[in-house]
Amino acid sequence: MKPALLVLLLLAMGAFAQPQIVNSFDAPDTGVTGLAYAQGSLYAVATSRVVYQLNPSTGAIQSSFSVTPTNPNGLGYAGTLLYVTNDTYYVYKYTVGGTSQGTTTLYCPG
């Protein structure tokens, strides 16, 4: 079998694989609205305006920090920063240690 065909076959088989739950634990706060995985930790943002750093195996809180936006509703990680969103066109940037790195403005013309 040619290598390219074998790769396509393996990709197609993987596309039909069923997702598996590998672990579960209680949320660190009520109102968790976003999750991100960064540098070996799981991060959760809650409507209480707190970002929690969690051990992804146990769910234990490793650290936490407060964030500026009211009603945070999303969390992402890229490069070296965590990005917190809310119901505005601002994206708030933080280091994984909780230091604010300012905001970015998103304009989505319709």
N, C-alpha and C positions, 0 to 999 in steps of 0.2 A: 504494500500500500504506500502511496506517495506521502511524504511528510505533511504537505499542505492539506491533503484530504484527511489525514489522521487528526490534525489540529482542528479542522472544521467539525469532524465527528465528535471529538471530545468537547468542543464548545457547545455543540447542539445538545449533547447529553447533559451537560451542566446547566443548560438553560431550563431543563425540565425537572431539575432537582427540587425537592420540597424543602422549604426553609425549616430550620430546627431551632427550638428554644434551647439555648445552652445554659442559661441561668436566669433566675428571677429573684427579686428581693423587693422589699417595701421602698417606696419613694422617700426621699429625705425630708419632704415637705409636701403640704397639700398644694395643688395648683401648679405642678410641674408642667411647663409648656414647651420645653425644648431639651434635647440631648445632643451631646457631641462627644466624640472620642478623640483624645489628644494626648500624645506623649505617654501612653500607657495608662491613662486614667479616663474615667467616664465623667463628664461634666453635665450637670442638670441646672437649668434656670427655672425659677419659680416666680409666680405672681407676687410673692413677698419681696421681690427685687433682690434676691440672693442667688448667687451661683455657687453650687456645691461641687467640690472635687470628690469623686467617689472611687473606691477600690472596685474595679469592674468584676472581681471574683466574688466579693462578699457584700458589696453595697455600703460598706462602712464609710462614713464621712471622713475624708483626710484633711480637708480645709474648706473654707467658704469665704466669700467676700460679697459685699453689697455692690449693686450696680445702679447707675443713674436713671435709666428709663423707667417711667411708670408703665405698668401693664406689659412687662416683657412677654413676648409670645414666640420667640424663636432663638435658637442658638446654633452656631456653626463654628468650625475651626478650619483655618487655612494658613499655611506658612507657619507663623509662630504666634498667631493671635486668635482669640475667641471673639466672635461677632454676635452681639445681642441685638435683636430687633424688637420693635413694638409697633403700634398702630400708626406710625408716622413714616416719613420717607428718610429718616435717619437710621444709620446702623452704627451702633456703639462698639468701639474696639477696646479689648482688654488683653493684657498678657495673661498667661495661665496662672500667674501669681496674684492677679487682681488689680494691676496698675492700669489706669485708664490711658488709652492712646488716642483719645479724641473720637471724632465721629466722621462718618462718610455719608454724603447725601446721595440718595438714589432717586433719579428722576425717571419715571416710566410714562412717557407720553402715550396717550391712547389714541 
